[in-house]
């Protein structure tokens, strides 16, 4: 893939999205799901093909003793 001309790689999400739009179906770009959703909402020409490859969760690091405060805060919102 490294020897392909033009290269199949891009320098980032914006370049990948621009290439998808420019090549009109001739290029597919793998992008992280949250970024994909953000760009799809703003550029109607983009679409997701198929399901996500995997799912990831997030963790929050807290100083010792603050977990209960966070739990109360989250409970207030959810």
C-alpha positions as CSV (number, residue, x, y, z in Angstrom):
1,X,0.0,0.0,0.0
2,X,2.9,2.3,0.6
3,X,4.0,2.1,-3.0
4,X,0.5,3.0,-4.4
5,X,0.4,6.2,-6.5
6,X,-1.2,8.3,-5.3
7,X,-0.6,7.2,-1.7
8,X,-3.6,5.7,0.0
9,X,-2.6,7.5,3.2
10,X,-3.6,11.0,4.3
11,X,-2.1,13.4,6.8
12,X,-5.3,13.5,8.9
13,X,-9.1,13.5,9.0
14,X,-9.6,16.7,7.1
15,X,-7.4,15.6,4.2
16,X,-9.1,12.2,4.1
17,X,-12.5,13.7,4.0
18,X,-11.5,16.2,1.3
19,X,-10.2,13.3,-0.7
20,X,-13.4,11.3,-0.3
21,X,-15.4,14.2,-1.6
22,X,-12.9,15.0,-4.5
23,X,-12.7,11.4,-5.7
24,X,-16.5,10.9,-5.7
25,X,-16.7,7.3,-4.7
26,X,-13.1,6.4,-5.7
27,X,-11.7,6.6,-2.2
28,X,-12.9,5.3,1.2
29,X,-11.6,6.7,4.4
30,X,-11.5,5.0,7.8
31,X,-12.1,7.5,10.6
32,X,-12.9,7.3,14.4
33,X,-16.6,7.1,15.0
34,X,-17.1,10.4,16.9
35,X,-15.2,12.4,14.3
36,X,-17.2,10.6,11.5
37,X,-20.5,11.6,13.1
38,X,-19.4,15.2,13.5
39,X,-18.4,15.5,9.8
40,X,-21.4,13.6,8.4
41,X,-23.7,16.1,10.3
42,X,-21.9,19.0,8.6
43,X,-21.3,17.6,5.1
44,X,-24.4,15.9,3.7
45,X,-22.4,14.3,0.9
46,X,-20.6,12.0,3.3
47,X,-22.1,8.7,4.6
48,X,-21.1,5.8,6.8
49,X,-20.9,2.5,5.0
50,X,-21.7,-0.5,7.3
51,X,-21.3,-0.8,11.0
52,X,-18.5,0.4,13.3
53,X,-15.5,-1.9,13.4
54,X,-15.5,-1.9,17.2
55,X,-16.7,0.1,20.2
56,X,-14.6,1.8,22.8
57,X,-15.5,3.1,26.3
58,X,-14.0,6.0,28.1
59,X,-12.5,6.2,31.6
60,X,-12.1,9.1,33.9
61,X,-9.1,9.5,36.3
62,X,-9.8,11.2,39.5
63,X,-7.7,12.2,42.6
64,X,-8.3,9.9,45.6
65,X,-11.4,10.7,47.5
66,X,-13.3,12.5,44.8
67,X,-15.2,9.6,43.3
68,X,-18.2,10.1,45.5
69,X,-18.5,13.8,44.4
70,X,-18.4,12.7,40.8
71,X,-21.0,10.1,41.4
72,X,-23.4,12.7,42.9
73,X,-22.7,15.0,39.9
74,X,-23.4,12.3,37.3
75,X,-26.5,11.2,39.1
76,X,-27.8,14.8,38.9
77,X,-27.4,14.8,35.1
78,X,-28.4,11.2,34.3
